[in-house]
Amino acid sequence: MPSRTVFFLSDGTGITAETFGNAILNQFETDVRRVRLPFLDDVDKAHQAVRQINHTADIEGRRPLVFATIVNLDVLHVVKEQCKGMLLDMFGTFVEPLEVELGIKSNHRVGRFSDASKSKEYNERIEAINFSLMHDDGQSHLDLESSDVILVGVSRSGKTPTSLYLALQHGLKASNYPLIPEDFERRKLPPALVPHRKKLFGLTIAPERLAEIRNERRPHSRYASLENCRAEVSEAEAMMRREGIRWLSTTTKSIEEIATTILQEIRPERLAY
């Protein structure tokens, strides 16, 4: 398949255009060159973007693909009228039919937050990120009861990236707590977790994959040995079964898949979008 240049245009950050565009492009076996053009918030910037797109079309001899989330109608007009690329106007595709169906006009807001400093949702999201960082890897037992979810599992099973994704993407206060050999010897959960059993969710991982990850951090150590990884994973899974903790394997799953499964199981009352 021939490669194409893909532009992501927005008068905001362009995150929506890029996320949606990449989700569509992933359905095709083709190599693409990605170009991000955010903050196109006036006509002059729109003309500059169009010149860049049209120059690419002339040089490559084929239309670039252009994913756009542009609210500013003057900017959008310039792109629509002058762009030589294949324009996929996502707001036009979805917002206009919804305006008709709902019988109301959209607010034409640029980006998720029109003024981050005044957005309750944005401030809660930042608070959730700070909370998750403070409660990463069992660093703090303070205020664990405020956690929306507490992830448990052996070291390097994916707890930290999943916690931060839940905080950043959904505004959840996600703590994570490591299960260590001392816990396995006692055959009990860490005491700090016992009062919050209903909020616990376990992550496990194939020992072979765990050994690979740990060897990147501490090569040729007992911590990273396959034998030790097998023992820790086995003990952790046995503990989660005994304690009735819901859990899943992160071995072949993306952060997005892990987070979605957790949300389906935990069903927190507070969830940001």
C-alpha positions in Angstrom: 0.0 0.0 0.0 1.3 3.5 -0.8 2.2 5.7 2.1 0.3 9.0 2.7 0.9 12.1 4.7 -1.8 12.7 7.3 -2.5 16.1 8.8 -4.4 16.6 12.1 -5.9 20.1 12.2 -7.6 21.8 15.1 -8.2 25.2 16.7 -7.6 23.5 20.0 -5.0 20.9 21.0 -5.9 18.5 18.2 -6.1 15.5 20.6 -9.6 14.6 19.5 -8.7 14.8 15.8 -5.5 12.7 16.3 -7.2 10.1 18.5 -10.2 9.7 16.2 -8.0 9.8 13.1 -5.5 7.2 14.3 -8.4 4.9 15.4 -9.6 5.0 11.8 -6.2 4.7 10.2 -5.4 1.6 12.3 -8.0 -0.2 10.2 -5.7 0.0 7.2 -2.4 -1.7 6.6 -0.6 1.4 5.3 2.3 3.5 6.4 1.6 7.2 7.0 3.5 10.3 7.9 1.7 12.3 10.6 1.8 16.0 10.9 0.1 17.8 13.8 -1.2 21.4 13.3 -2.9 22.5 16.5 -4.1 25.9 17.7 -5.2 27.2 14.2 -7.3 29.9 15.9 -7.2 32.6 13.2 -7.4 32.9 9.5 -3.7 33.6 9.0 -2.8 30.4 10.7 -5.4 28.6 8.6 -3.8 29.9 5.4 -0.4 28.8 6.6 -1.7 25.3 7.3 -3.4 25.1 3.9 -0.2 26.1 2.1 1.7 23.3 3.9 -1.0 20.8 3.0 -1.1 21.9 -0.6 2.7 21.9 -0.9 2.7 18.3 0.4 0.0 17.4 -2.2 2.1 18.9 -5.0 5.4 17.3 -3.9 3.9 13.8 -3.3 1.5 13.8 -6.2 -1.4 12.5 -4.1 -3.9 14.0 -1.7 -2.9 14.2 1.9 -5.5 13.0 4.4 -6.7 15.8 6.7 -8.6 15.0 9.9 -10.0 18.3 11.4 -11.8 19.3 14.5 -12.2 23.0 13.9 -14.9 25.1 15.6 -14.0 28.5 14.3 -16.1 28.9 11.2 -13.8 31.4 9.5 -10.9 29.0 9.9 -12.9 26.1 8.7 -14.1 28.0 5.6 -10.4 28.6 4.6 -9.6 25.0 5.0 -12.7 23.7 3.1 -12.3 26.1 0.2 -8.6 26.0 -0.4 -7.2 22.6 1.0 -6.2 20.1 -1.7 -6.2 17.2 0.8 -9.1 14.8 1.5 -10.8 16.7 4.3 -12.5 14.7 7.1 -14.4 17.4 9.1 -15.3 15.4 12.3 -17.3 18.2 13.9 -19.2 18.9 10.7 -19.9 15.2 10.3 -21.2 14.6 13.8 -22.2 18.0 15.4 -24.4 19.3 12.7 -26.7 16.2 12.5 -26.9 16.2 16.3 -27.9 19.9 16.3 -30.8 18.9 14.0 -31.7 15.9 16.1 -31.6 17.6 19.5 -33.1 20.9 18.2 -30.4 23.0 19.8 -27.1 24.6 18.7 -23.8 23.3 20.0 -21.8 25.7 22.1 -18.9 25.7 19.5 -16.4 25.5 22.4 -12.8 25.0 21.4 -11.4 22.0 23.2 -12.6 20.1 26.2 -12.2 23.1 28.5 -13.0 26.6 27.5 -11.2 28.0 30.5 -9.2 25.4 32.4 -8.8 27.6 35.5 -12.5 27.8 35.9 -13.4 24.3 35.1 -14.5 22.1 38.0 -14.0 19.0 35.9 -10.4 20.0 34.9 -9.4 20.8 38.5 -10.8 17.5 39.7 -8.8 15.7 37.0 -5.6 17.5 38.1 -6.4 16.6 41.7 -6.9 12.9 40.7 -3.5 12.9 38.9 -1.7 14.4 42.0 -3.5 11.9 44.2 -2.4 8.9 42.0 1.2 10.1 42.0 1.1 10.5 45.8 -0.3 7.0 46.2 1.9 5.3 43.6 3.5 2.0 44.6 2.2 2.2 48.2 4.1 5.4 48.9 1.4 6.7 51.2 -1.4 5.2 53.3 -2.9 8.6 53.9 -6.5 9.1 52.7 -6.6 5.7 50.9 -10.4 5.7 51.6 -10.7 8.5 49.0 -9.4 6.2 46.3 -11.9 5.3 43.6 -9.9 2.1 42.9 -6.8 0.6 44.4 -4.7 -1.6 42.0 -2.7 -4.5 43.5 -0.2 -6.8 42.0 3.5 -7.7 41.9 6.1 -5.2 40.9 6.0 -4.2 37.2 2.7 -5.8 36.5 1.3 -2.5 35.0 -0.1 -0.8 38.1 1.5 2.6 37.7 0.7 3.3 34.1 -2.9 2.1 34.6 -3.4 4.3 37.6 -2.2 7.4 35.8 -4.3 6.6 32.7 -7.4 6.3 34.9 -6.6 9.6 36.6 -5.7 11.5 33.4 -8.4 10.1 31.2 -11.3 9.6 33.6 -10.4 11.8 36.6 -10.4 8.8 39.0 -8.3 8.8 42.2 -6.5 5.5 41.5 -4.0 4.2 44.0 -1.7 1.3 43.5 -0.1 -1.0 46.0 2.6 -3.7 45.4 2.2 -7.2 46.7 5.7 -8.3 48.0 7.3 -11.5 49.3 6.5 -10.6 52.9 2.8 -10.5 52.1 3.0 -13.9 50.5 4.8 -15.3 53.6 2.0 -14.0 55.9 -0.6 -15.2 53.3 -2.5 -12.0 54.0 -3.2 -8.7 52.4 -1.1 -5.7 53.5 -3.0 -4.4 56.6 -3.5 -1.0 55.0 -5.6 -2.5 52.2 -7.9 -4.6 54.4 -10.5 -1.9 55.1 -10.7 -1.1 51.4 -11.3 -4.5 50.0 -14.2 -3.5 47.9 -12.0 -1.0 46.0 -9.3 -3.5 45.2 -8.6 -4.7 41.7 -5.7 -7.0 40.9 -3.3 -7.0 38.0 -1.2 -10.1 37.1 1.1 -10.9 34.2 2.7 -13.9 32.6 6.0 -14.7 34.4 7.9 -14.8 31.2 6.8 -11.3 30.2 7.4 -10.1 33.8 11.0 -11.4 33.7 11.6 -9.6 30.4 10.3 -6.3 31.9 12.3 -6.7 35.1 15.5 -7.6 33.3 15.3 -4.2 31.5 15.4 -2.6 34.9 17.7 -4.9 36.9 19.5 -7.3 34.5 20.5 -10.7 35.8 19.1 -10.1 39.3 17.1 -12.5 41.4 14.3 -10.0 41.2 14.2 -10.5 37.4 14.8 -14.2 37.3 12.1 -16.4 35.7 12.0 -18.6 38.7 11.3 -15.7 41.1 8.8 -14.2 38.7 6.9 -17.5 38.5 6.9 -17.8 42.3 5.7 -14.2 42.8 2.9 -14.4 40.2 1.7 -17.7 41.5 1.5 -16.4 45.1 -0.1 -13.1 44.0 -2.8 -14.9 42.0 -3.4 -17.4 44.9 -3.8 -14.4 47.3 -6.3 -12.7 45.0 -8.4 -15.8 44.7 -8.4 -16.3 48.5 -9.3 -12.7 49.2 -12.0 -12.6 46.4 -10.3 -9.8 44.5 -11.3 -9.3 40.9 -8.2 -9.4 38.7 -7.0 -9.7 35.1 -3.8 -10.4 33.2 -2.1 -7.5 31.6 0.2 -9.6 29.5 -1.3 -8.9 26.1 -3.7 -6.0 26.9 -3.2 -2.3 26.3 -3.6 0.3 29.0 -6.9 1.3 27.4 -8.2 -2.3 27.6 -7.1 -2.8 31.2 -8.7 0.5 32.2 -12.0 -0.3 30.5 -12.2 -3.7 32.2 -11.6 -2.1 35.6 -14.3 0.5 35.0 -16.8 -2.2 34.0 -16.0 -4.1 37.2 -15.6 -1.2 39.7 -18.2 1.1 38.3 -17.2 4.2 40.2 -19.8 6.9 40.8 -17.5 9.7 39.8 -16.3 9.4 36.2 -15.1 12.2 34.0 -15.3 12.4 30.2 
